[in-house]
């Protein structure tokens, strides 16, 4: 970790009134977090969206002092920082319009795992919901996905514990600082997850869980996941918020159907009825939808020496050695606008070089 740059990145995170969007705006115009703090108020106010109040807020000397205190706590905890401009910031989040500018991660897992699945549901899980969760996680073991959930009561903790039981990596996304496990009764499970998975949050150490932080937490679960499965949910609740985010991010969403009239089947049945989720009946539904039954490519066969354009060659290079890549990731990594990229992918598909998959994902033929 570059300590100096981390200090300035934390400064942007603690500055009052400066959220993820304005952080991106500031860094985009100034070039780095450090450059923001070495700028002047008169220069910052010329940046679109940055008024005098925001400029004064950022340049207030107390901001960097607070950031320094936070940095010391992070170092003591052995937590890793990911700023959105870092090369190892999670790829699945990079293209999202509302992704957190800063993430804190504690643990061993690779947040860019080849396969990821979010498992969410009600805090008041039934035996049925827990059984479905356990059976799903067990069935996914041969595919070694990263299991993502929210460390909450009910379905969340069932997913984490099943992952530990079956030796799958699992990450708990928190609506608090990384040093505050909520609920506290899950501390033992959270500690066990550090050895094969970990904890992730956008909140600085010391931040206590708050109602407004849970929906924000849910967007991270959705963004990190290739697919989100809602096991049980009432007509309203956090699981449905996660599903809504997943749909907005063009992720696959599945819901477990339940008995008509059952409180914690209402949300799942509603998602299916409104075509916001595919019906889940067995683990193979997810495995087949995401082509997880196809091997992950570790070695790329050489492409024939054809007259590809520079951009086409770039796309094919990005797809080489990958099981599949989301169109948003291709656009971000290639810096080719989505409209032109879609046309190029279609052309390459017609020529037999690219194959389109469900969920706006692509792979080499």
C-alpha positions as CSV (number, residue, x, y, z in Angstrom):
1,X,0.0,0.0,0.0
2,X,1.3,3.4,-1.0
3,X,0.9,5.1,2.4
4,X,0.9,8.7,1.1
5,X,-1.6,8.0,-1.6
6,X,-3.8,5.9,0.8
7,X,-3.8,8.9,3.2
8,X,-5.2,11.2,0.5
9,X,-7.7,8.5,-0.7
10,X,-9.0,8.2,2.8
11,X,-9.1,12.0,3.0
12,X,-11.6,12.0,0.2
13,X,-13.6,9.3,1.9
14,X,-13.9,11.2,5.2
15,X,-14.5,14.7,3.7
16,X,-18.1,15.7,4.7
17,X,-20.5,15.9,1.8
18,X,-18.2,14.1,-0.7
19,X,-19.6,10.8,-1.9
20,X,-18.5,8.3,-4.5
21,X,-19.6,10.3,-7.5
22,X,-17.8,13.5,-6.4
23,X,-14.7,11.6,-5.5
24,X,-14.5,10.3,-9.1
25,X,-15.1,13.8,-10.4
26,X,-12.4,15.3,-8.3
27,X,-9.8,12.6,-9.2
28,X,-10.8,12.6,-12.8
29,X,-10.0,16.4,-13.1
30,X,-7.0,16.5,-10.8
31,X,-5.4,13.3,-11.8
32,X,-5.0,11.7,-8.3
33,X,-6.3,11.9,-4.8
34,X,-3.1,13.6,-3.7
35,X,-3.4,16.2,-6.5
36,X,-6.9,17.1,-5.1
37,X,-5.5,18.0,-1.7
38,X,-2.6,19.9,-3.3
39,X,-5.1,22.0,-5.4
40,X,-6.7,25.3,-4.4
41,X,-10.3,26.0,-3.7
42,X,-10.4,28.4,-6.7
43,X,-9.4,25.5,-8.9
44,X,-11.7,22.9,-7.4
45,X,-14.8,25.1,-7.8
46,X,-14.2,25.1,-11.6
47,X,-14.8,21.3,-11.6
48,X,-18.4,20.5,-12.6
49,X,-20.4,19.5,-9.6
50,X,-17.9,20.9,-7.1
51,X,-19.2,24.1,-5.4
52,X,-17.6,26.3,-2.8
53,X,-19.0,24.3,0.1
54,X,-17.5,21.0,-1.2
55,X,-14.2,22.6,-2.0
56,X,-13.8,24.1,1.5
57,X,-14.9,20.8,3.0
58,X,-12.2,18.8,1.1
59,X,-9.4,21.3,1.9
60,X,-10.3,21.7,5.6
61,X,-7.1,20.7,7.5
62,X,-9.1,18.5,9.8
63,X,-9.9,16.1,6.9
64,X,-6.3,14.8,6.5
65,X,-5.9,14.6,10.3
66,X,-9.0,12.4,10.5
67,X,-7.7,10.4,7.5
68,X,-4.4,9.8,9.2
69,X,-6.2,8.5,12.3
70,X,-8.2,6.1,10.1
71,X,-5.1,5.0,8.3
72,X,-3.4,4.1,11.6
73,X,-6.4,2.0,12.6
74,X,-6.5,0.3,9.2
75,X,-2.8,-0.6,9.5
76,X,-3.2,-2.0,13.0
77,X,-6.1,-4.2,11.8
78,X,-4.1,-5.5,8.9
79,X,-6.8,-4.4,6.4
80,X,-6.2,-3.9,2.7
81,X,-7.5,-0.8,0.9
82,X,-8.8,-0.8,-2.6
83,X,-9.3,2.6,-4.3
84,X,-11.3,2.5,-7.5
85,X,-8.3,3.5,-9.6
86,X,-6.2,0.6,-8.3
87,X,-5.4,-2.1,-10.7
88,X,-6.6,-4.8,-8.2
89,X,-9.8,-3.1,-7.4
90,X,-12.6,-5.7,-8.1
91,X,-13.2,-5.9,-11.8
92,X,-16.9,-6.5,-11.5
93,X,-17.4,-3.2,-9.7
94,X,-15.2,-1.0,-11.9
95,X,-17.9,-0.4,-14.5
96,X,-20.8,0.3,-12.1
97,X,-22.0,3.9,-11.9
98,X,-22.5,3.8,-8.2
99,X,-19.6,1.5,-7.1
100,X,-17.8,2.5,-3.9
101,X,-14.7,4.6,-4.4
102,X,-13.0,2.9,-1.5
103,X,-13.2,-0.6,-0.2
104,X,-11.6,-2.2,2.9
105,X,-10.9,-6.0,2.7
106,X,-9.7,-8.3,5.4
107,X,-9.0,-12.0,4.5
108,X,-7.4,-14.2,1.9
109,X,-9.8,-14.5,-1.0
110,X,-9.4,-13.2,-4.5
111,X,-12.2,-10.7,-5.1
112,X,-11.7,-11.2,-8.8
113,X,-12.6,-14.9,-8.6
114,X,-13.5,-16.5,-11.9
115,X,-17.0,-17.5,-10.6
116,X,-19.1,-15.7,-8.0
117,X,-22.6,-16.1,-6.6
118,X,-24.5,-13.9,-4.2
119,X,-26.9,-15.8,-1.9
120,X,-29.4,-13.6,0.0
121,X,-32.7,-13.9,1.8
122,X,-34.7,-13.2,4.9
123,X,-33.2,-12.9,8.4
124,X,-36.1,-15.1,9.6
125,X,-35.1,-18.2,7.5
126,X,-37.2,-21.3,7.7
127,X,-35.9,-24.9,7.8
128,X,-36.8,-25.0,4.1
129,X,-34.7,-22.0,3.2
130,X,-31.7,-23.2,5.2
131,X,-31.9,-26.6,3.5
132,X,-32.1,-25.1,0.0
133,X,-29.1,-22.9,0.8
134,X,-27.1,-25.8,2.1
135,X,-27.9,-28.0,-0.9
136,X,-27.1,-25.3,-3.3
137,X,-23.7,-24.5,-1.8
138,X,-22.8,-28.2,-1.6
139,X,-23.7,-28.7,-5.3
140,X,-21.6,-25.8,-6.3
141,X,-18.4,-27.2,-4.7
142,X,-17.0,-28.7,-7.9
143,X,-17.1,-25.2,-9.5
144,X,-15.3,-23.5,-6.7
145,X,-17.3,-20.2,-6.8
146,X,-16.8,-17.3,-4.4
147,X,-19.9,-17.2,-2.2
148,X,-21.0,-13.7,-1.3
149,X,-23.5,-12.6,1.3
150,X,-24.2,-10.1,4.0
151,X,-23.3,-11.9,7.3
152,X,-26.8,-11.2,8.6
153,X,-29.1,-13.6,10.4
154,X,-31.0,-16.2,8.4
155,X,-30.1,-17.1,4.9
156,X,-26.9,-15.0,4.8
157,X,-25.2,-16.7,7.7
158,X,-26.5,-20.1,6.5
159,X,-24.7,-19.4,3.1
160,X,-21.5,-18.5,4.9
161,X,-21.5,-21.5,7.2
162,X,-22.4,-23.9,4.4
163,X,-19.4,-22.4,2.4
164,X,-17.1,-23.0,5.3
165,X,-18.4,-26.5,5.8
166,X,-17.8,-27.4,2.1
167,X,-14.5,-25.5,1.9
168,X,-15.7,-22.8,-0.5
169,X,-14.4,-19.2,-0.2
170,X,-17.0,-16.8,1.2
171,X,-17.0,-13.1,1.7
172,X,-19.3,-11.2,4.0
173,X,-20.1,-7.7,2.9
174,X,-20.7,-5.5,5.9
175,X,-22.9,-2.4,6.6
176,X,-20.4,-1.3,9.3
177,X,-16.7,-0.8,9.8
178,X,-14.6,-3.9,9.3
179,X,-13.9,-4.0,13.1
180,X,-17.5,-4.1,14.1
181,X,-19.1,-7.5,13.4
182,X,-22.9,-7.2,13.2
183,X,-24.7,-9.1,14.6
184,X,-22.0,-9.8,17.2
185,X,-23.1,-13.5,17.6
186,X,-21.6,-14.1,14.1
187,X,-18.1,-13.1,15.2
188,X,-16.8,-16.7,15.3
189,X,-18.1,-17.4,11.8
190,X,-16.6,-14.1,10.6
191,X,-13.2,-15.0,12.1
192,X,-13.4,-18.5,10.4
193,X,-14.1,-16.8,7.1
194,X,-10.8,-14.9,7.2
195,X,-8.9,-18.1,6.5
196,X,-10.9,-18.9,3.3
197,X,-12.7,-15.8,2.2
198,X,-13.0,-12.6,4.2
199,X,-14.8,-9.5,5.1
200,X,-15.5,-6.5,2.9
201,X,-16.9,-3.0,3.5
202,X,-16.9,0.5,2.2
203,X,-17.1,1.9,5.7
204,X,-14.1,3.0,7.7
205,X,-13.2,1.4,11.1
206,X,-15.5,2.4,13.9
207,X,-18.6,3.0,11.8
208,X,-21.6,1.3,13.4
209,X,-24.3,-0.4,11.4
210,X,-27.1,2.0,10.5
211,X,-30.3,1.6,8.5
212,X,-29.1,3.7,5.6
213,X,-26.0,1.6,5.2
214,X,-27.7,-1.7,4.5
215,X,-29.1,-0.9,1.0
216,X,-25.6,0.5,0.1
217,X,-24.1,-2.8,1.3
218,X,-26.6,-4.7,-0.8
219,X,-25.4,-3.0,-4.0
220,X,-21.9,-4.3,-3.4
221,X,-23.2,-7.9,-3.0
222,X,-25.1,-7.5,-6.3
223,X,-22.2,-5.9,-8.1
224,X,-19.6,-8.5,-7.1
225,X,-21.9,-11.4,-8.1
226,X,-22.3,-13.0,-11.5
227,X,-25.6,-14.3,-10.3
228,X,-27.8,-13.5,-7.3
229,X,-30.1,-16.1,-5.8
230,X,-32.9,-15.0,-3.4
231,X,-33.7,-18.0,-1.3
232,X,-36.5,-16.6,0.9
233,X,-37.9,-13.1,1.2
234,X,-40.9,-11.2,2.4
235,X,-42.8,-8.8,0.2
236,X,-40.3,-6.1,1.2
237,X,-36.8,-6.3,2.5
238,X,-33.1,-6.2,1.8
239,X,-33.0,-9.3,-0.3
240,X,-35.4,-7.7,-2.8
241,X,-33.2,-4.6,-2.8
242,X,-30.2,-6.8,-3.7
243,X,-32.2,-8.4,-6.5
244,X,-33.2,-4.9,-7.8
245,X,-29.5,-3.8,-7.9
246,X,-28.6,-7.1,-9.6
247,X,-31.1,-6.5,-12.3
248,X,-29.9,-2.9,-12.8
249,X,-26.3,-4.2,-13.1
250,X,-27.4,-6.8,-15.7
251,X,-26.6,-9.7,-13.4
252,X,-28.6,-13.0,-13.5
253,X,-31.1,-13.3,-10.8
254,X,-32.8,-16.4,-9.5
255,X,-35.5,-16.9,-6.9
256,X,-36.6,-20.0,-5.0
257,X,-40.4,-20.4,-5.3
258,X,-42.4,-21.0,-2.2
259,X,-45.8,-21.9,-1.0
260,X,-48.6,-19.5,-1.8
261,X,-49.5,-17.5,1.3
262,X,-46.2,-18.1,3.1
263,X,-44.8,-14.8,4.3
264,X,-41.2,-15.5,3.3
265,X,-42.2,-16.9,-0.1
266,X,-44.0,-13.7,-1.1
267,X,-40.9,-11.8,-2.2
268,X,-39.5,-14.7,-4.3
269,X,-42.8,-15.5,-5.9
270,X,-43.2,-11.8,-6.7
271,X,-39.8,-11.6,-8.4
272,X,-40.6,-14.6,-10.5
273,X,-44.1,-13.3,-11.4
274,X,-42.8,-10.0,-12.5
275,X,-40.0,-11.6,-14.6
276,X,-37.3,-10.0,-12.3
277,X,-35.9,-13.4,-11.5
278,X,-35.6,-16.8,-13.1
279,X,-37.2,-19.7,-11.2
280,X,-34.8,-21.8,-9.2
281,X,-35.7,-25.5,-9.0
282,X,-32.2,-27.1,-8.7
283,X,-28.5,-26.1,-8.7
284,X,-28.2,-27.1,-12.4
285,X,-30.4,-24.1,-13.2
286,X,-27.6,-21.8,-12.2
287,X,-24.8,-23.9,-13.5
288,X,-26.3,-24.2,-16.9
289,X,-27.4,-20.5,-17.1
290,X,-23.8,-19.3,-16.5
291,X,-22.1,-22.1,-18.4
292,X,-20.2,-23.1,-15.3
293,X,-20.3,-26.7,-16.6
294,X,-17.8,-25.5,-19.2
295,X,-14.1,-25.6,-18.1
296,X,-12.4,-22.3,-17.3
297,X,-9.8,-21.7,-20.0
298,X,-6.3,-21.6,-18.6
299,X,-4.4,-21.7,-21.9
300,X,-5.6,-19.8,-24.9
301,X,-5.3,-21.4,-28.3
302,X,-3.6,-19.1,-30.8
303,X,-5.9,-17.1,-33.1
304,X,-5.4,-17.4,-36.8
305,X,-3.5,-14.5,-38.4
306,X,-6.4,-12.7,-40.0
307,X,-6.9,-9.0,-40.8
308,X,-8.7,-8.0,-37.6
309,X,-9.0,-4.3,-36.9
310,X,-7.0,-3.0,-33.9
311,X,-10.2,-2.9,-31.8
312,X,-11.3,-6.4,-32.8
313,X,-7.8,-7.7,-31.9
314,X,-8.1,-5.9,-28.6
315,X,-11.5,-7.6,-27.8
316,X,-10.2,-11.0,-28.8
317,X,-7.1,-10.6,-26.6
318,X,-9.3,-9.6,-23.6
319,X,-11.4,-12.8,-24.2
320,X,-8.5,-15.1,-24.5
321,X,-7.9,-17.4,-21.5
322,X,-11.3,-16.4,-19.9
323,X,-14.3,-18.6,-19.3
324,X,-16.5,-15.6,-20.2
325,X,-16.4,-11.8,-19.8
326,X,-19.3,-9.4,-19.2
327,X,-19.9,-6.8,-21.9
328,X,-19.5,-4.0,-19.4
329,X,-16.0,-5.3,-18.4
330,X,-15.0,-5.5,-22.1
331,X,-16.1,-1.9,-22.6
332,X,-14.3,-0.7,-19.6
333,X,-11.1,-2.5,-20.3
334,X,-11.0,-1.7,-24.0
335,X,-12.5,1.8,-23.6
336,X,-14.8,1.1,-26.5
337,X,-18.3,2.6,-26.1
338,X,-21.0,0.0,-25.5
339,X,-22.8,0.8,-28.7
340,X,-19.8,0.3,-31.0
341,X,-18.7,-2.7,-28.9
342,X,-22.0,-4.5,-29.3
343,X,-21.8,-4.1,-33.1
344,X,-18.3,-5.5,-33.2
345,X,-19.1,-8.4,-31.0
346,X,-22.1,-9.3,-33.2
347,X,-19.8,-9.1,-36.2
348,X,-17.2,-11.4,-34.6
349,X,-20.0,-13.8,-33.6
350,X,-21.2,-14.0,-37.2
351,X,-17.7,-14.8,-38.2
352,X,-17.5,-17.6,-35.7
353,X,-14.9,-16.2,-33.4
354,X,-17.0,-15.1,-30.4
355,X,-20.0,-16.8,-28.7
356,X,-22.6,-14.8,-26.8
357,X,-23.8,-16.2,-23.4
358,X,-26.8,-15.4,-21.1
359,X,-26.4,-12.3,-19.0
360,X,-24.6,-10.2,-21.7
361,X,-21.4,-12.3,-21.4
362,X,-19.1,-13.4,-24.2
363,X,-16.4,-16.0,-24.7
364,X,-14.2,-17.2,-27.6
365,X,-15.7,-19.9,-29.7
